[in-house]
């Protein structure tokens, strides 16, 4: 469904070809520590975390509130910086970029989907999808319009293109947010609880969209508390107290589902 638009910006397809910084995987976190400091002292959100994710994986990050899972994906997106350790994404050492470089890199490389959609309320649906292309100087104005409409078509949202976000339901806004995350054809989609505010039927349709994207070469890293969805990904990484305590990367799909289920039960406790 998405193939026509997503063929020119995919990362290397195998884990046998090293990237510029010696990483063999699309995403590598190496001994990452993240400590936050405030008046009460220091709090370590990530403690010596190392993880690798390859092109085409659909990964769920699972853990209870405060476990460090959102901090982990914020390392990948460059939204936050490690206190120590390396964050490598493709050919980029993200931890070495300055703020201006990170913004430009993120716009081209990673599509971010938030739990609360984060659509600009004064822009129409179409304008929200076009905006990342404009900010990153991608495509001509005519191509931006055409591409945005095509993405909205894939999300079944073309009839709402000229509405403001406030006129849409939560599920519709999330579909627009996914379309926006795909605007610049990034190889990676990072989603933080993308179905957290949606009913089960709508959440299931959003998950199907993600699955379709993975089948067309995208890599998706998703934080989730949804047990049903977590059991359907290709890999589950369980985070507790700032450390990775389980990873199904080398296990069967059935085992992935069992670990995801157990982790989510713990998270609810």
Secondary structure per residue as TSV (DSSP state, phi and psi in degrees):
chain	resnum	aa	ss	phi	psi
A	1	X	-	360.0	-39.3
A	2	X	-	-99.6	-1.4
A	3	X	G	-60.0	-39.0
A	4	X	G	-56.8	-32.7
A	5	X	G	-96.9	-7.9
A	6	X	S	-129.2	63.5
A	7	X	S	-125.8	-13.2
A	8	X	S	-104.1	-9.1
A	9	X	S	-123.8	18.8
A	10	X	-	-74.9	148.7
A	11	X	-	-77.0	178.5
A	12	X	-	-55.9	142.6
A	13	X	S	-92.2	-9.0
A	14	X	-	-124.5	159.2
A	15	X	S	-92.9	11.0
A	16	X	S	-100.2	-7.7
A	17	X	S	-107.4	117.0
A	18	X	-	-72.2	146.5
A	19	X	-	-86.7	-178.9
A	20	X	T	-59.5	-32.6
A	21	X	T	-98.7	17.9
A	22	X	S	85.8	-2.3
A	23	X	-	-74.4	137.3
A	24	X	S	-94.1	-5.3
A	25	X	S	-121.6	156.8
A	26	X	S	-59.2	-43.1
A	27	X	E	-124.4	128.3
A	28	X	E	-137.5	124.9
A	29	X	E	-107.0	125.9
A	30	X	E	-118.5	111.2
A	31	X	E	47.9	50.7
A	32	X	E	-81.5	128.9
A	33	X	E	-120.3	134.9
A	34	X	E	-131.6	116.0
A	35	X	E	-119.0	129.4
A	36	X	E	-101.8	140.1
A	37	X	E	-117.7	137.0
A	38	X	E	-145.8	-170.9
A	39	X	T	-62.6	-27.1
A	40	X	T	-84.1	-6.7
A	41	X	E	123.6	-152.5
A	42	X	E	-108.0	148.3
A	43	X	E	-132.5	122.9
A	44	X	E	-92.6	109.7
A	45	X	E	-83.4	-32.1
A	46	X	E	-130.3	133.5
A	47	X	E	-125.4	98.3
A	48	X	E	57.0	52.2
A	49	X	E	-90.3	127.7
A	50	X	E	-126.9	129.7
A	51	X	E	-155.1	147.3
A	52	X	E	-127.9	140.6
A	53	X	E	-132.5	132.0
A	54	X	-	-97.6	162.7
A	55	X	T	-57.0	134.4
A	56	X	T	86.2	3.0
A	57	X	-	-82.3	150.2
A	58	X	E	-117.5	102.8
A	59	X	E	-112.1	131.3
A	60	X	E	-101.7	131.6
A	61	X	E	-101.5	120.0
A	62	X	E	-122.8	142.0
A	63	X	-	169.8	158.4
A	64	X	-	-74.5	169.7
A	65	X	T	-57.3	131.5
A	66	X	T	85.4	5.9
A	67	X	S	-76.2	-22.5
A	68	X	S	112.1	3.4
A	69	X	H	-67.1	-40.9
A	70	X	H	-69.3	-36.0
A	71	X	H	-62.3	-38.0
A	72	X	H	-61.1	-48.5
A	73	X	H	-71.8	-25.2
A	74	X	H	-68.8	-23.6
A	75	X	H	-68.0	-42.5
A	76	X	H	-64.8	-40.5
A	77	X	H	-82.7	-12.7
A	78	X	T	79.6	6.6
A	79	X	S	-64.8	-31.5
A	80	X	S	-130.4	160.7
A	81	X	-	-115.5	146.1
A	82	X	-	-73.0	147.8
A	83	X	S	-69.4	-37.6
A	84	X	E	-153.8	163.3
A	85	X	E	101.5	174.8
A	86	X	E	-116.2	141.8
A	87	X	E	-123.8	111.0
A	88	X	E	-116.5	126.0
A	89	X	E	-128.7	110.9
A	90	X	T	59.6	-127.0
A	91	X	T	-91.8	11.5
A	92	X	E	-114.6	131.0
A	93	X	E	-88.8	93.7
A	94	X	G	-62.4	-36.1
A	95	X	G	-67.7	-13.5
A	96	X	G	-97.5	-6.0
A	97	X	-	-78.7	147.5
A	98	X	-	-84.4	176.3
A	99	X	H	-60.4	-43.2
A	100	X	H	-64.1	-41.0
A	101	X	H	-66.3	-38.9
A	102	X	H	-63.2	-43.9
A	103	X	H	-61.0	-44.6
A	104	X	H	-66.8	-44.2
A	105	X	H	-62.2	-45.6
A	106	X	H	-61.6	-40.9
A	107	X	H	-61.0	-30.8
A	108	X	H	-91.7	-25.1
A	109	X	H	-109.5	-32.1
A	110	X	E	-131.0	129.6
A	111	X	E	-96.6	126.5
A	112	X	E	-108.2	129.8
A	113	X	E	-117.4	122.9
A	114	X	-	-100.8	159.6
A	115	X	T	-63.2	-37.5
A	116	X	T	-104.2	26.1
A	117	X	-	71.5	-49.7
A	118	X	-	57.6	36.3
A	119	X	-	-78.6	145.4
A	120	X	-	-75.6	120.2
A	121	X	T	-68.7	-22.1
A	122	X	T	-90.9	-3.9
A	123	X	S	-104.7	148.2
A	124	X	B	-69.4	168.7
A	125	X	H	-54.2	-48.6
A	126	X	H	-61.0	-43.9
A	127	X	H	-65.9	-35.2
A	128	X	H	-62.6	-38.1
A	129	X	H	-75.3	-34.0
A	130	X	H	-72.4	-32.0
A	131	X	H	-51.6	-48.2
A	132	X	H	-59.5	-35.0
A	133	X	H	-65.4	-39.6
A	134	X	H	-66.5	-45.0
A	135	X	H	-65.8	-31.6
A	136	X	T	-97.4	5.4
A	137	X	T	56.1	42.0
A	138	X	-	-100.7	134.8
A	139	X	S	69.8	162.7
A	140	X	-	-81.4	162.2
A	141	X	H	-53.3	-40.5
A	142	X	H	-66.8	-41.7
A	143	X	H	-65.3	-36.6
A	144	X	H	-61.1	-46.3
A	145	X	H	-62.3	-45.8
A	146	X	H	-64.5	-43.6
A	147	X	H	-64.8	-44.6
A	148	X	H	-61.0	-42.4
A	149	X	H	-66.1	-37.1
A	150	X	H	-65.2	-42.3
A	151	X	H	-63.1	-42.1
A	152	X	H	-64.5	-34.1
A	153	X	H	-62.5	-43.0
A	154	X	H	-64.4	-28.7
A	155	X	T	-90.2	4.1
A	156	X	T	58.2	44.6
A	157	X	-	-127.4	13.2
A	158	X	G	-63.8	-33.7
A	159	X	G	-68.9	-13.7
A	160	X	G	-105.1	9.3
A	161	X	T	-56.4	-34.0
A	162	X	T	-103.9	14.8
A	163	X	S	-92.1	158.9
A	164	X	B	-83.5	153.7
A	165	X	G	-54.6	-33.7
A	166	X	G	-61.6	-19.9
A	167	X	G	-84.3	-1.9
A	168	X	S	-106.3	157.5
A	169	X	-	-75.6	170.6
A	170	X	H	-61.2	-43.1
A	171	X	H	-64.1	-38.6
A	172	X	H	-66.2	-41.3
A	173	X	H	-63.4	-37.1
A	174	X	H	-68.3	-35.0
A	175	X	H	-62.9	-40.1
A	176	X	H	-65.3	-41.0
A	177	X	H	-62.1	-37.2
A	178	X	H	-68.0	-42.8
A	179	X	H	-58.1	-43.6
A	180	X	H	-62.6	-39.9
A	181	X	H	-64.4	-21.4
A	182	X	T	-94.8	-1.6
A	183	X	T	-52.8	-45.4
A	184	X	T	-97.2	16.8
A	185	X	-	53.0	54.1
A	186	X	-	-73.6	148.4
A	187	X	S	-73.0	-19.1
A	188	X	E	-124.7	135.7
A	189	X	E	-115.5	127.0
A	190	X	E	-115.3	124.3
A	191	X	E	-125.3	125.0
A	192	X	E	-104.4	102.6
A	193	X	S	50.4	54.4
A	194	X	T	-67.3	-16.8
A	195	X	T	-112.9	10.2
A	196	X	T	-61.7	-27.6
A	197	X	T	-110.0	19.5
A	198	X	S	-116.4	152.7
A	199	X	-	-70.6	165.6
A	200	X	H	-63.0	-37.3
A	201	X	H	-66.8	-44.0
A	202	X	H	-67.7	-40.0
A	203	X	H	-59.8	-40.1
A	204	X	H	-63.9	-39.0
A	205	X	H	-68.6	-36.3
A	206	X	H	-65.2	-41.0
A	207	X	H	-63.0	-40.0
A	208	X	H	-61.1	-37.1
A	209	X	H	-62.5	-43.5
A	210	X	H	-62.8	-43.4
A	211	X	H	-60.2	-40.4
A	212	X	H	-63.0	-40.6
A	213	X	H	-64.0	-41.5
A	214	X	H	-62.4	-40.2
A	215	X	H	-65.5	-18.0
A	216	X	T	-104.1	20.2
A	217	X	T	101.8	-3.8
A	218	X	-	-75.8	154.4
A	219	X	E	-108.7	127.9
A	220	X	E	-122.0	128.9
A	221	X	E	-118.4	119.4
A	222	X	E	-130.6	123.9
A	223	X	E	-80.9	132.3
A	224	X	-	-151.8	150.4
A	225	X	-	-110.5	1.7
A	226	X	-	-82.3	109.9
A	227	X	H	-62.2	-43.0
A	228	X	H	-62.0	-43.8
A	229	X	H	-70.2	-39.6
A	230	X	H	-62.4	-28.3
A	231	X	T	-77.5	-10.7
A	232	X	T	-102.9	-2.5
A	233	X	S	-79.5	170.3
A	234	X	S	-85.3	-13.5
A	235	X	E	-159.0	139.7
A	236	X	E	-123.1	130.1
A	237	X	E	-113.5	121.8
A	238	X	E	-101.6	127.5
A	239	X	E	-114.7	134.4
A	240	X	E	-145.5	130.6
A	241	X	T	51.4	39.9
A	242	X	T	78.4	10.7
A	243	X	E	-130.5	152.6
A	244	X	E	-83.2	119.0
A	245	X	E	-106.7	-11.7
A	246	X	E	-159.9	149.8
A	247	X	E	-152.0	121.4
A	248	X	-	-91.4	17.3
A	249	X	T	-58.9	-28.8
A	250	X	T	-110.0	21.0
A	251	X	S	-121.8	171.2
A	252	X	-	-74.6	165.4
A	253	X	H	-61.5	-37.9
A	254	X	H	-63.4	-42.1
A	255	X	H	-65.7	-38.8
A	256	X	H	-56.0	-46.8
A	257	X	H	-63.4	-41.2
A	258	X	H	-63.8	-44.5
A	259	X	H	-66.6	-42.1
A	260	X	H	-61.3	-43.2
A	261	X	H	-62.7	-46.2
A	262	X	H	-63.6	-41.2
A	263	X	H	-64.9	-39.9
A	264	X	H	-70.5	-32.3
A	265	X	H	-65.7	-41.0
A	266	X	H	-63.0	-41.8
A	267	X	H	-61.8	-30.9
A	268	X	H	-81.4	-16.2
A	269	X	-	-69.2	360.0
